[in-house]
Amino acid sequence: MVEMRRPNGSGYEVQVRVRGTGMFRLDGMADLYWRARGASVFDIGCNRGAVSYDMALAGAAKVDGCDIYEEGVRTARELFADLRDVKSLFEVVDLTGGPAALKPFAGRQYDITLCLATYHKLKRAMPEAALSELMAHFGRQTRGWFAWRGTSDKAAENDAEIAALDADLGRAGLARIHTSYISAELGAAAIWGR
């Protein structure tokens, strides 16, 4: 993705951090919106909370998320501040610290876990065994569906990530139930279910 900055009129430049917006980012796995009503959702690498917000609009009762991007987490908190019917917790977390870094979410389980365009970044920053344990941890905290999206321009890397997640999430009792290559712009997507 090309990194661009857009001035917002105050001299502050806003960095473009994602490709597409909320609902578009679930292209190829949008059935999750139908399963959001009354559900709890965890958004790994939530950025500014756009997809999390869409899940709340689709009826999620609880939406939590984490990201290392402090400004994004603050934005997500602001977005959710006015959603009185949705419980939420957004925290700045460095996931390279593994499951121990997720203390604010300790003991919580979620109906839907989202890992959208985040795995490949963690793969660059973490040893393989540590990443495997982190994904298995997320799998254990997932009661229903774990959704993943790769990168659009690296098909072989996407397939390798799916295979690694098959193993890691499989250890947590999840099996892949859906794979989609329908989004030419966003790339591969997959869902594992319990």
N, C-alpha and C positions, 0 to 999 in steps of 0.2 A: 504494500500500500504506500502511496506517495504521501509523505507527511506535509501537510499544508497548514498554514496559519491564516486565520481570517480576523481582521480587526473588527472590534465590536463598537467602534465609535469613541471609546474612552482612551484609546492608546493601548489598551490591553489586547493581546492577541489570543484568540481561542484556537487551540490545536484540534484538528480533525483527528480523532482517535479510533474511529470504527468505520467500517464500510456498511452503509445502509442504516436504517433506523429501526427501532423497536420491532414491530411485527414483521418487517422484512427480514430481520436477522433470524427468524425461525422458518424461513422458506425451506420447504422440504420436511418440516416436522411441526407444522402449525396445528396438528391435532392436539398438541399439548394445551392449546388455549381452551379447547373443549373440556379438558380435564382439570383446569385451574379452579373452577367454581368450588369454593369452600376449602381448597387445598392449601397446603403450606409449601413454599417455594424457597430454595436456596440458590442464589446466583453467584457462582464462582467467577471472580474477575468481573464484577458488575459494572465497572466503568462509571458512568453517570446515572445508571439505574433505568435506562430507557426500556429495556426488555422487562425488567422487574416491574416497572410501572404498567406496562401493557398486561402483564400477568395479573396485576391487581385490578386493572380495568376489566379483565376477563372473569373476575370474581374470586381471585385468591384471597383467603382470609388472613394469611400470614406470609410476608415476604421478607427474607433476610438476604444479605449479600456482603461480599467482601472484595476489596481491591487494594492494591498497594498505592494507587493513585488517590492521594488525599483530597484534592479538589473535587474529583469525581464522587467520592464517598460523601463529601459535604453536599454536593448537588443532589445525590440520591436521597439524603436525609431531608433536604428541603422539599423535593418532589412529594415525599411521603408524609410530610408534616400535616398536610391538609386532608389526607385520606383517613378520616376518623374510624372507619369500619375495618381498616386493615392494620394489623399489628406488624411492625417492622423493626429490624435492627440492621444497620449498615455500619461496618467497622473497617478501619484501615488495618490490613493484615498482610504480612510478608509470607506468602505461602511456601517460600523456600525453607522456612523453619519447620515444615511438615505439620502433622496433626497437632502438635503442641502449640503452634501459632494460632490455632482456632479456639483458644480459651473462651472468648466471648460467646461462642456457640456450643460450648461443651454440653453434651448430653441431649442435644436437640436432634430430632429426626424430621425429615421432610418428605412430602409426597412426590415432589418434583425437584430434581437438582439440574441446574443448567451449567454447562461448561462450554461456553461459546467463544471460539477463537482465543482460547487461553492456554490450552494444553501445550501447544508448540512453543509458547513463551516460557512456560515452566520447564519444558524439556531442555531449553538452552541454558537455564539457570540452575538446574538441580541434577545430582547424580541419578542415574536410571533407577537404582533400587529405592532411593528416597521418593522419587516421583511415583513409582509403583505403589509404595505404601500409602502415599497421600491419596491416590485415586481409589485404592481399596478402602481407605477410611471414608471417603465421600460415598462410596458404594454402600458401606455399612450404615451410613446415616440416611440412605435413600429408601423410603418405604415403597415407592411406586416406580417412577421413571427417572432415568439419568439421561440427559440429552447432551450431545457433543457436536460441535461444529469445528472443522479443521480450517485450513487455509485454502484459498481458491486456486492458487497457482502451483501447488506442489502435490500432484495426485499421488505419487509414490509415497510421499511422507504422510499424507492423509491415510492411506491404506495401512501403513505401518502403525500409525497411532490407533486405528480401529482395532488392529490385531492385539496391540499392547493392552488396550482397554478391555477387549474380550477376556484376556487373562486376568487383569487386575480386578475388574468388576465381577468376573466369574467367581473369584475367591470370596467375594462378598455376597454371593447368591443371586447376582443379576445375569441375565442372558440377553444378547442383542435380539431385538424384535423388529427393528426397522433400520434400513439403510437407504439414504437418498442421495442421488447425484443430480437431482433436478435443477438445482440452482447453479447456472453457469457462472454467475458473478461471485457467489459466496463459496461455492465448492461443496464438498461432501458433508453429510450430516448423518448422525446415527442416534438411535434411542435404545437403551437397555431397560428391561423391565424385571420386576420381581415376580 
